[in-house]
Amino acid sequence: MGRIILILLTLISYVSFGQDRQLIQIDTEISTIEANTTLELTEFDPAKRTEIATDGGRILKIWHQKKQIHKIAEEIGLSYGRIRTTVYLKNGIPVKIIETEEHFEQTHNGLNDQKLTEVYKAERYVFDWENNKCTIKQAGKRVLSEDKNAHIDYKQVIERARKVIAEQNSNKKP
């Protein structure tokens, strides 16, 4: 009986260690993207195309090199704060998604829109994008945003960024 428990504990530790190594590898790839000074930044206001605006504005930032997108950040301003989704990609496939929700400081005079406090953060480490395999680390509680349970929830941001870069590249003269 003791041997079976020992074997099970050994297997569990190998699986846990393997996943920790994958998280470290993904974070190393993110650090490489963040340190890459050759990436071009394109900013796009989705309200210009859809004519649907939020009260605090909306901006899509795309870090890319030629046609390859490495990072996407979408910020949505709301009456009470801001929601940000950041997607890191490797070879066009998301490897990490970070969502944050920040609220304006509440004072006795109302909201202080100059001071934001992070109330929620989720880091989604993606191991297999197609099969929705990931690990999620969360802190805090959502108030202004909805819970996202699957990768499909982020697909719209990624497709919007790809479309912006494709249009930008088609408008460039050779």
C-alpha positions as CSV (number, residue, x, y, z in Angstrom):
1,M,0.0,0.0,0.0
2,G,2.8,2.4,0.9
3,R,4.5,1.8,-2.5
4,I,1.3,2.7,-4.4
5,I,1.0,6.0,-2.4
6,L,4.7,6.7,-3.1
7,I,4.2,6.0,-6.8
8,L,1.1,8.3,-6.9
9,L,2.9,11.1,-5.1
10,T,5.9,10.7,-7.5
11,L,3.6,10.9,-10.6
12,I,1.8,14.0,-9.2
13,S,5.0,15.8,-8.5
14,Y,6.3,15.1,-12.1
15,V,3.0,16.5,-13.5
16,S,3.2,19.5,-11.3
17,F,6.8,20.2,-12.0
18,G,6.2,19.8,-15.8
19,Q,3.4,22.3,-15.7
20,D,5.6,24.8,-13.6
21,R,8.3,24.4,-16.3
22,Q,5.7,25.3,-19.0
23,L,4.6,28.4,-17.1
24,I,8.2,29.5,-16.8
25,Q,8.8,28.9,-20.5
26,I,5.7,30.9,-21.4
27,D,6.8,33.8,-19.1
28,T,10.3,33.7,-20.7
29,E,8.6,34.1,-24.2
30,I,6.6,37.0,-22.8
31,S,9.8,38.6,-21.5
32,T,11.3,38.3,-24.9
33,I,8.3,39.9,-26.6
34,E,8.4,42.8,-24.0
35,A,12.1,43.3,-24.6
36,N,11.9,43.3,-28.4
37,T,12.5,47.0,-29.4
38,T,12.1,46.2,-33.1
39,L,8.3,45.6,-32.8
40,E,6.1,48.3,-34.5
41,L,3.2,49.6,-32.5
42,T,-0.1,50.3,-34.2
43,E,-2.9,51.9,-32.3
44,F,-6.5,51.7,-33.5
45,D,-9.8,53.1,-32.2
46,P,-12.5,50.5,-32.9
47,A,-15.2,53.2,-32.5
48,K,-14.1,54.8,-35.7
49,R,-15.1,51.7,-37.6
50,T,-18.2,50.6,-35.7
51,E,-19.3,54.0,-34.5
52,I,-20.0,52.3,-31.1
53,A,-18.1,54.1,-28.4
54,T,-17.8,53.5,-24.6
55,D,-18.0,56.4,-22.2
56,G,-14.3,56.2,-21.4
57,G,-13.1,55.3,-24.9
58,R,-11.6,52.2,-26.4
59,I,-8.2,51.5,-27.9
60,L,-6.6,48.5,-29.5
61,K,-2.8,48.4,-29.5
62,I,-0.9,45.9,-31.6
63,W,2.8,45.2,-31.5
64,H,3.9,43.5,-34.6
65,Q,6.7,42.9,-37.0
66,K,5.7,42.9,-40.7
67,K,2.6,40.7,-40.7
68,Q,3.4,38.8,-37.5
69,I,1.5,39.9,-34.4
70,H,3.3,39.4,-31.1
71,K,1.1,41.3,-28.6
72,I,-2.3,42.8,-28.5
73,A,-3.7,45.1,-25.8
74,E,-7.3,46.2,-25.8
75,E,-8.3,48.9,-23.2
76,I,-12.0,49.8,-22.6
77,G,-12.7,52.8,-20.5
78,L,-15.9,52.7,-18.5
79,S,-17.7,55.1,-16.2
80,Y,-16.3,53.4,-13.1
81,G,-12.9,52.2,-14.4
82,R,-11.1,50.3,-17.1
83,I,-10.9,46.8,-18.4
84,R,-7.7,45.7,-20.2
85,T,-7.1,42.4,-22.1
86,T,-3.6,41.7,-23.2
87,V,-2.8,38.7,-25.5
88,Y,0.7,37.5,-26.2
89,L,1.2,35.4,-29.3
90,K,3.9,33.0,-30.5
91,N,3.8,32.2,-34.2
92,G,0.3,33.6,-34.4
93,I,-1.1,31.5,-31.6
94,P,-1.9,32.9,-28.2
95,V,0.3,31.7,-25.3
96,K,-0.8,34.0,-22.5
97,I,-3.8,36.2,-21.9
98,I,-3.9,38.7,-19.1
99,E,-7.1,40.4,-18.1
100,T,-7.3,43.2,-15.6
101,E,-10.1,45.3,-14.2
102,E,-9.4,48.6,-12.5
103,H,-11.8,50.9,-10.7
104,F,-11.5,54.6,-10.1
105,E,-10.9,55.7,-6.5
106,Q,-14.2,56.5,-4.7
107,T,-14.0,59.7,-2.6
108,H,-16.6,61.6,-0.6
109,N,-16.8,64.0,-3.7
110,G,-17.4,61.1,-6.1
111,L,-15.0,59.2,-8.4
112,N,-11.4,60.3,-8.8
113,D,-10.7,59.3,-12.4
114,Q,-7.0,60.1,-11.9
115,K,-6.5,57.1,-9.7
116,L,-7.1,53.5,-10.7
117,T,-7.0,50.5,-8.4
118,E,-6.7,47.0,-9.7
119,V,-9.5,44.9,-8.4
120,Y,-9.2,41.8,-10.6
121,K,-6.5,40.1,-12.6
122,A,-6.5,36.8,-14.4
123,E,-3.5,35.3,-16.2
124,R,-4.4,32.5,-18.6
125,Y,-1.4,30.4,-19.6
126,V,-2.3,28.6,-22.9
127,F,-0.9,25.2,-23.5
128,D,-3.1,24.1,-26.4
129,W,-5.2,26.9,-28.0
130,E,-7.2,24.7,-30.2
131,N,-8.3,22.4,-27.4
132,N,-8.8,25.2,-24.8
133,K,-6.1,23.7,-22.5
134,C,-4.8,26.3,-20.1
135,T,-4.0,27.2,-16.5
136,I,-5.6,30.3,-15.0
137,K,-4.2,32.3,-12.1
138,Q,-6.8,34.8,-10.6
139,A,-6.7,37.4,-8.0
140,G,-9.6,39.7,-6.9
141,K,-13.2,39.7,-8.1
142,R,-14.8,41.0,-11.3
143,V,-17.3,43.7,-11.0
144,L,-17.5,45.5,-14.4
145,S,-16.6,42.6,-16.7
146,E,-18.0,39.2,-17.5
147,D,-16.2,35.9,-16.8
148,K,-14.5,34.4,-19.8
149,N,-14.6,30.6,-19.8
150,A,-13.1,29.7,-23.1
151,H,-10.5,30.9,-25.7
152,I,-13.4,31.7,-28.0
153,D,-14.1,34.7,-25.8
154,Y,-10.8,36.2,-26.9
155,K,-11.0,35.4,-30.5
156,Q,-12.8,38.6,-31.4
157,V,-9.9,40.8,-30.1
158,I,-7.4,38.7,-32.0
159,E,-9.3,38.8,-35.3
160,R,-9.8,42.5,-35.0
161,A,-6.1,43.0,-34.5
162,R,-5.3,40.7,-37.5
163,K,-7.7,42.7,-39.7
164,V,-6.2,46.0,-38.7
165,I,-2.6,44.8,-39.5
166,A,-3.8,43.2,-42.8
167,E,-5.4,46.5,-43.8
168,Q,-2.4,48.4,-42.8
169,N,-0.1,46.2,-44.8
170,S,-2.4,46.4,-47.9
171,N,-2.3,50.2,-47.7
172,K,1.5,50.3,-47.7
173,K,3.1,51.0,-51.0
174,P,5.8,48.5,-52.1
